[in-house]
Structures are given as C-alpha cells and as structure tokens.
Amino acid sequence: MSFGFGIGDILAVIELAKKNTKRFRRCSKVQSLSIVLQDIEDELSLPDLNAKQKSELEEIIVGCRDVLEKLQRALSAYGELRFDSRDVGSKAKRIWKRLKWEPDDIKEFRSRVTTNVAFLNAFRGKYTNEMLHQIKNSADLQNEIKIEIIKAVDGMFLLARLNFDSLRGKKSAKVMRKALNSLPTGSDAYRDAYKDAMERIEGQLDDERDLAKQVLSWITCARRPLTTAELQEAIAVEIDETELDQENFTEINTMISVCAGLVTVDEESKIIRLVHYTTQEYFEQTREVWFPDAETFITTICVTYLSFETFNTGFCSIDRDFMERVRSNRLSTYAARFWGLHARRASISEKTLDQALLRFLENQANVDASWQLMGADDLPESHLDQGSSDWSQPPYYGQFLCRGSTAMHITAVLGLETVIQLLLYSGKLEVDPRDSLHEKLNYGRTPLSYAAENGNEKVVKLLLDTGEVEINSEDQFHQTPLLYAAENGHEKVVKLLLDIDKVDVNFKNSEGKTPLSRAAENGHEKVVRLLLDIDKVEINTIGRLDMTPLLGAVRNRQESIVKLLLNTGAVNINRRNYEHRTPISYAAERGFESIVKLFLDTNSVDVNVVDSYHRTPISYAAQFGSELIVKLLLDTGKIEIGYHDDRGLTPFSYACVKRSEDIMNLLLDTGRVEINHKDKNSMTPFWL
C-alpha cells in the first residue's frame, strides 16, 4: 500500500521512538508516543486508505518524528536523563517544557489515529461489508457504534480493531447496543479484549477453533519469530506420517481469519506474529488457560517432522545438497534447533510424544541430519532463494560438526533428563558412546562429558547410576568430565563426580592443567573448595609453561582463590615459571594491590625474586605506574632498589620513563637510588 512516503521513513521514526523510550523508560508520555508509532506500523498491512486518510497519517508521522527528534536533541543538550537516572518523571517534565510540547498532544495523536484512520478505514471498508443488513441501513446505530468505540478505546488504535471484531455476528440492533455498553475500558482494556477474542475463538466450529489454537500456540511459544512458510509446514504435520502432504497445507489468510484479529503478517519479512506486544504478554500470562499442552504439542510436531523420510540420508557432505534440504523443508532448522527447548517444558510421559521421540532419536541418520540442521537456524532467508549462493565459498554448513553424535549425546547437551530416562528404558542405545569429528578421527566425547560441561546435574546422575560410563573418559584435548565441570564452575556436578572413587582428580589436559588449575584460574571458588577438601589433590601441580593453580589465579585476578590457596599452608608461593617469574611478580606488574598485600602478609614471599630478564617485582610496579604497590614493597624494608635488568634499567629508570613523579619521590626517599646510573645505552634515568 502506498502512502506517498517511504517505509524507511516510518521505520526510522519507530526506531527513534524505541531508542527514546528506553531513555525515558519511566516516562509514560514518551512510551505512549512510541505505542502510537507501533500502531501505525501495524496498520500498514491493511487495505489502501483514501487520499484524506493518507494525508492524515503522513501528518501524524511527521509530527511524531518532530517531537522525537526534539527529545533526542534535548537529551544531548541537557544530559539530564541517563539510563540509570532516578526521578525520571519530574526530569521529563522539564524536558517537555523546554521543548514547548504539551504531553496532551500525544493523546491527541492517538485519538486522531483511531478516529481518522482506524475507524474510517474499518467502518467504511471491510467491517461495513460484514455488518448485518439492519445495521448497514441504520445511520443512528452506525454513529452510536462510532461514538462508543472511540470513547472506549481512548486513542488505543489496536483496541478499536479488536472492538470491531467483537461486534461481528451480533444478530440485532439490541444485541449490538448491549455489546457496545460492555466494551472493555481502562487499564485492563487490552486484557479484556483479548479474553473476549479467545472466547469468540472457542465458540467457532471445531476445526476453526483447533486451527486458531494451533496457530496461537506456535506463535506464542516459538523461541524465535516464525515465517509463514515455517508455520504452514508446522500446521501440516500429521502424527505417524513420514512426510508432509501438500494437500494438508492451510492458507495463511485462513489462519489469520480464525484468530479473531490477534494475528498479522509482516509482508516484507513474511513473519507471522501477534498483532501487538501486549498480545504476547497476555498469552504468556494465560497460556495455561488457553493452550496448556502447547509445549508438548510443539515438541511432538518438531520430532515428528525431524523423523520424516526426507532426512533418512543423514549428514549432507556437500553444501549444495544441504542448502537444498533446508530450502525444501522450511521448518527443519527451527525444529532441529529448538525441539529440545520445547521438550524441557513438555509432558514427556504423554504417550504420543514418547512414541514420536523414540521414533526420531533411535534413528541415527535422522539424528545426524538434525544435528547438522541445528547449526543453520540463523541462515539468512536470501540464502534460501534458488541460485542465490556461491557454493565455492563457505559457510560449509555442518562439515566440521562431530559425526556420530547419538541421541544420548544430544539429550545430554540439552539436559533432557526425562528423555534420557526414556532412552535408557528402551535399552536400544549405547549408554557411553563416543562421537568423532571425522569418520577416521576419534574425537572421543561421551554423553557424560557433554552433560558435565553443561552443568546438567540430573543427566550426570542418571548416567552415573547406570554403572556403564567411564568416569575418566578423555577426548582429543585430554579433557575429562571432571575437568569440564570444574572449569565451568558446575559445583553440583563436580560433587557428584568426586563421590565416585575412581575419578582422577589430578588428570591433566593437553595444557597440563588439572581440575583445580582450571577452577582456580576461572574463579570458581566453590569448586576450588570442594577440590581442596580432597586429600589426593595436588595443590602445586605444574602445567605447560610451568603454570600452577596459584599462578593461574593470580594472572586472572582471582583474589578469593588466591586467599583460599594461601590458607592451605601447602602452596609454594615462590614457585617459578618458565620465565623464572613468581606469582608476586605478575601481581606487581598488573597492578593487583590486594593480591600483592596477600603475598606480603605471608612473610614468606621473596620480594626480590629475579626473573630471566633480571627484573624484580618492584621493577614491574614502577614501569606500570603502580604507586601503591611500590609503597607496599618498600614498606617491607627488604627491597633491593639497585637491581638493574638485562637492559641496564633500574626501578628508578622505569619510573622516569613513566614520568611518575610520585614513584620517583618514593624511591628517592629511600636514599639508595643511583641517579646517575647508566643503562646499556649509556643513558641515565633523567635522559630517558
């Protein structure tokens, strides 16, 4: 539909409105203006307006753009409203005054949208043709309808449309007037209107009611917006069938018509969605009332779809074939990526779903296909057009995914303990299989490994209880389940694994790091405590580049971990790495004052330790301008400030290079600085 101005203009205004609404999040007037613009955006899908209505809408757009641009300038000029501002309401009033813009004008905008655009278009257009004969011939009743709806909606554009829908099918003028008197108003108007719409859906013929509920269930519960093509395929799926039947497809217009005005389609993106953000909020609050089994239903549809014969060939080794698969099966990427998330909220004990799950998960070829499809859900729609992609270039979808990932692997990753139980009960799948990156390359990860990495405690327990899993199974990176759990801070999983006598608490990965090393450097205090309680844990274990748990914690500024390790009394505080550097050397270099103080408080740290570059902790502190650390070190009374490194530079030399007068003065106050000391370039500190 043409309005005489570009869609880009409208979208620009809407984006500006959203931006300002975030800044004025507690200012209802600006939020109202933003809603007006969203309403205008929604109305773009309606039939053509006449010239007068187009002109009116264009004037509203220009007016909204003007006030929002003024708001943006005011924000920049006065800076009174920040994202964390308090008392936004009073500050917003001052901004409005400076703009010379009356907040009531926003309400006028809303009323003009409703009365001059929505009402005229609706009443003179599609709605009039559907009214009863006696209403079409009654000017008084038409006028009464107009007045009552305008009064009820108070400028809320969408509500006018919903109220019109509620009047359809009224058998007489008396019934019509009774309905007018009960139109929803006030703060709960939208909620009441949505409830009324759902009651009308419930009153439709069985097939229409069921279709509407399926459509609304999918749109409300979908983990991302759905295209019309995806929804058509979803609605067409038949349980126990092995392929889609084109004769079972439903027209999008039919879907929209049975949903009582609650659903619309974005013609540009082909996204089918609810008409307003408040509609989504309503269904999120009432989904258990209107479609309580939605997640179970959607999960069943997804896994039934993924079980289709078209996916029986498994992995696509050629990108062209894979893209053709996606193009021909539009729901495939959504179903593959999100079936597990829907399953988490589904009733797995439901017989139909159980059967559908087993039919899918016990077929390795279909599982392989879905694993590959899972990574392509963000595929641009343009890639799905015939001939749109250059197949000599990446993305090479799925060619580097692990092959041989079974249903046990996938459900372990997703944390679907009830599905794992179902699979274990069926007894048809190996409990502890290993996947692989390539048919000839053993990757070696087990379901237990994935479950531990993702913190899926219940799945880990189920697998351990079978007694059939290798507790210390390692992959190509020599990572065990305990290593994965420890490095990710999954305390409960770590505890479960530590309760198994055979677990190797000091197993080293390809970097020579143990579970304690990984937990320490990542700052997982609770996991570190659990590991330190194990007598067999090696607290001074050495990894690649002579990295210890203490050194890893220091380098990543994990102060609480450093304190835990020091409190054991067993940690080697002066352990050197491959550069002969100790933990205090790194702490001094990086400006970690509190950690330096922890080391000094032990009274056993070597404050003059010299590394392979002949540098000491105070040398690094002076170089990087850490005045507090320099002072802490000097206060020990043990510092040798005359040490020079392999370039002949002393701590005082570095302070001069840094132009740090405070550090220079601290060093000079010791009375032990050689101010004329020459480096290897015969330069004195003051010449640097």
Secondary structure, 3 states (H helix, E strand, C coil): CCCCCCHHHHHHHHHHHHHHHHHCCCCHHHHHHHHHHHHHHHHCCCCCCCHHHHHHHHHHHHHHHHHHHHHHHHHHHHCCCCCCCCCHHHHHHHHHHHHCCCCHHHHHHHHHHHHHHHHHHHHHCHHHHHCCHHHHCCHHHHHHHHHHHHHHHCCCHHHHHHHHHHHCCCCCHHHHHHHHHCCCCHHHHHHHHHHHHHHHHHCCCHHHHHHHHHHHHHHHHCCCCEEHHHHHHHHHCCCCCCCCCHHHCCCHHHHHHCCCCCEEEECCCCEEEECCHHHHHHHHHHHHHHCCCHHHHHHHHHHHHHCCHHHCCCCCCCHHHHHHHHHHCCCHHHHHHHHHHHHHCCCCCCHHHHHHHHHHHCCHHHHHHHHHHHCCCCCCHHHHCCCCCCCCCCCCCCCCCCECCCHHHHHHHHCCHHHHHHHHHHCCCCCCCCCEEECCEECCCCHHHHHHHCCCHHHHHHHHHHCCCCCCCCCCCCCCHHHHHHHCCCHHHHHHHHCCCCCCCCCCCCCCCCHHHHHHHCCCHHHHHHHHCCCCCCCCCCCHHHCCHHHHHHHCCCHHHHHHHHHCCCCCCCCCCCCCCCHHHHHHHCCCHHHHHHHHHCCCCCCCCCCCCCCCHHHHHHHCCCHHHHHHHHCCCCCCCCCCCCCCCCHHHHHHHHCCHHHHHHHHCCCCCCCCCCCCCCCCHHHC
